[in-house]
Amino acid sequence: QVQLVESGGGLVQAGGSLRLSCSASGSIVSINRMGWYRQAPGKQRELVATITSGGNTDYADSVKDRFTISMDNVNNMVDLQMNSLRPEDTDVYYCNADINDYRMRRMYWGKGTLVTVSS
């Protein structure tokens, strides 16, 4: 069993910054990719940013040049530094991890952390 625990959400004014962190623990053999997705009520979950264990990153166009994703391969953690936040960044942010556990390769999700950006 693998658990993903997110932290760092909260309320911030437009133009401000927040840093989200996600820690993976449990029966982990290796991690292929970690990332962040976000979802607003009534909408589909969308990709924000992902990073592979080799350091390759992918960002949604809406967050490029504002958000930076980083991964700590030793401690199985992924961070998302969010700068120049906008009200439209308000969402629940979910950590995602593509993990090889002791039985198979699986996708895991955290429970989500709320980010609210006020105008």
C-alpha positions in Angstrom: 0.0 0.0 0.0 1.2 3.5 -0.9 0.0 6.8 0.6 0.4 10.3 -0.9 0.0 13.2 1.5 -0.2 16.7 0.3 0.5 19.9 2.2 0.9 23.6 1.6 -2.5 24.7 0.3 -4.2 27.8 1.6 -5.5 31.3 0.8 -3.3 33.8 -1.0 -3.9 37.1 -2.7 -3.5 37.4 -6.5 0.1 37.9 -7.4 1.3 35.9 -4.4 3.0 32.5 -4.0 2.4 29.2 -2.5 4.4 26.0 -2.3 2.7 22.6 -2.4 4.4 19.5 -1.2 3.6 15.8 -1.6 5.2 12.9 0.2 4.8 9.3 -1.0 5.3 6.5 1.5 4.6 2.8 1.8 5.5 -0.2 -0.3 7.5 1.7 -3.0 10.1 0.1 -5.1 10.6 3.0 -7.5 8.7 6.1 -8.7 8.4 6.7 -12.5 6.7 10.0 -12.4 5.0 12.4 -10.0 2.8 15.3 -10.7 0.1 17.8 -9.7 -3.4 18.0 -11.1 -6.2 20.3 -10.2 -10.0 20.2 -10.3 -12.7 22.7 -9.8 -16.3 21.7 -8.8 -18.2 20.3 -11.8 -15.1 20.2 -14.0 -12.7 17.5 -15.1 -9.4 17.1 -13.4 -6.6 18.7 -15.4 -2.9 18.4 -15.5 -0.9 21.2 -13.9 2.7 19.8 -14.0 4.5 16.4 -14.0 8.1 15.4 -13.6 9.8 12.1 -14.2 12.4 10.4 -12.1 14.9 11.5 -14.7 13.9 15.2 -14.3 11.8 15.7 -17.4 9.0 18.1 -16.8 5.7 18.9 -18.5 3.5 21.9 -17.7 0.0 23.1 -18.6 0.2 26.1 -20.9 -1.7 28.2 -18.3 1.0 27.7 -15.6 4.2 27.8 -17.7 6.7 30.4 -16.5 4.7 30.8 -13.2 4.9 27.3 -11.6 7.9 25.1 -11.1 7.8 21.4 -10.2 10.6 19.6 -8.5 11.2 16.1 -7.2 13.2 14.6 -4.5 14.0 11.0 -5.6 15.6 10.0 -2.3 12.7 11.1 -0.1 9.9 10.4 -2.6 8.6 13.9 -2.6 7.4 16.3 -5.2 6.9 20.1 -4.7 5.1 22.7 -6.8 6.2 26.2 -6.4 3.4 28.5 -7.6 4.2 32.2 -8.2 2.2 35.0 -9.7 -1.0 33.3 -8.6 -4.2 34.3 -10.3 -7.9 33.9 -9.1 -8.3 31.3 -11.9 -5.7 29.1 -10.2 -8.2 28.5 -7.4 -8.9 24.7 -7.3 -8.3 21.6 -5.3 -4.8 20.4 -6.2 -4.1 16.6 -6.2 -0.8 14.9 -6.1 -0.3 12.0 -8.4 2.4 9.3 -8.6 3.2 6.5 -11.0 4.8 4.0 -8.7 6.2 0.5 -9.0 5.3 -1.2 -5.7 6.2 -4.8 -4.8 3.5 -6.3 -7.0 2.9 -4.0 -10.0 3.0 -0.6 -11.5 0.1 1.6 -10.3 -1.2 5.2 -10.2 -1.9 6.7 -6.9 -3.6 9.9 -5.9 -3.6 12.1 -2.8 -6.7 13.4 -1.2 -6.2 17.0 -2.4 -5.3 20.3 -1.0 -7.3 23.5 -1.6 -5.7 26.6 -3.1 -7.7 29.8 -3.0 -6.5 32.9 -4.8 -8.4 36.1 -3.9 -8.6 39.0 -6.3 
